[in-house]
Amino acid sequence: MFPTARAARIAVTALCALAVTAACGDSDDDGKQPDKGLITATTMRGALLQAAEVGPTWSAPEESADPNQLVSLCGGTTAPPTVPPGGTIVTSPLVDEGEKGAQTLEQIALVYGGKTGADAALAGLRGVADGCQKSLSVPGVKTSDRNEPAYTETVEVQPLNEGGWAGFVVIRHKKYEAGHPGTADTAVVVAQTSNVVLVDAYAIYQLNNASAAPSFDQDWKKLVGTVVQRVG
């Protein structure tokens, strides 16, 4: 049996994407006067997309992920990186579950006290991405809360520059074995401007369909573009 929507959420929180609680990890003191030119956690909280803005079938997930971990960059069974230290975490996870598949959107903003902290966070995450294998083969697994057939996954790291935010995007395409046709396409964007690093992961899972999602590239670019345009 192809993974259930709940299993898809677990896979994304392990890569993620994509699911954590919307207020998780917010520890900044919004009463403090921010340095001139720096982006505040309050600004990022307002910029991240909410369910109603994405679509009528989207909602906040029921399950929470570890607030000290980011989404998985390399896919497969690789562990997600820990959150680079020193910043305030602002999150807004979303999920859209259906009978034919699921979509997840994991939005994580790391807000630092200055640009140096954000520079170091971006460099550290880029180092993780540069170590990703380009192709993975993963055997099937069946446990009490996860049922996923064997699959192959390709991983590609591309540079990204969007509205003054610079960084990279990891594009992953997962294809399940022929006996359980299905695909999972994931884009994990890691981009920085000033004192903020945005980690934005969009994934779409298709059941009983061996073709890649046709609007995948357009969708992840639109979701990321909307957030960075709001920040300016």
GIUR-V992519 format. One line per field, one symbol per residue. psi: psi as a letter, one per 30 degrees, with the letter a starting at -180 (. if undefined). Layout:
psi: ???
This chain:
psi: klkleeeeeeeefff.h.klkfgkgjgljffkjlkkflkleeeeefekkleffelfgllklfkkljfgkalkefabgkkkllkklflkkkljklkjklfgalkkjjjkkjjlfleeeeeeeeeeeeeeefgkkfkkkkllkjafgkjklklkkkkkkklkjjhfkkblkjkkjkkllefiklljkkkjkjkkkbgkkkjjjkkkkkkhjgklkfgeeeeeeeeeeeeeeee.
